[in-house]
Amino acid sequence: MELRRATPADAALLAYWDTKPHVIAATGDDDVEDWERELPREVPWREFLIGEEGGRPIGFVAIIDAREEESHYWGDAEPNLRAIDIWLGEEADLGQGYGSAMMRLAIERCFADQDVTAILIDPLTRNNRAQRFYARHGFIVVGPRRFGDDDCTVMRLDRPSPS
């Protein structure tokens, strides 16, 4: 598994994945990007990444600086936090270990910046499967929060203490 930067050539694939019932169930009905507009836009506070296995696109990861993100989705976030959005594109790839591999790579990527203190994620409150997945990767529940029309459970993974 590897993560590569998403490019404008990925817009159609990402738009297709946005129509998949399991992606909608994980991200909410109102969480659809205008990929053709957003992918070419370079901003310092975000990375859009495609998870690939053997050159085949499997899923998507966004890594966002929670404080610097321009819509202030995370509110008045403390400095040095990252937020992750992650999903797999095809139902057939669920439960195959690809999500875990992508999450491990995303966590490593976030903490490669020595200033990053923690990672946030906000699964829908009704998405118990996602919450269990994130808990297996060390995220702990911070609490409920409403983002737009979505009831979410904010979870946090703090940087591991040096051994």
Secondary structure, 3 states (H helix, E strand, C coil): CEEEECCHHHHHHHHHHCCCHHHHHHHCCCCCCCHHHHCCCCCCCEEEEEEEECCEEEEEEEEEECCCCCCCCCCCCCCCEEEEEEEECCHHHCCCCHHHHHHHHHHHHHHCCCCCCEEEECCECCCHHHHHHHHHCCCEEEEEEEECCEEEEEEEEECCCCC
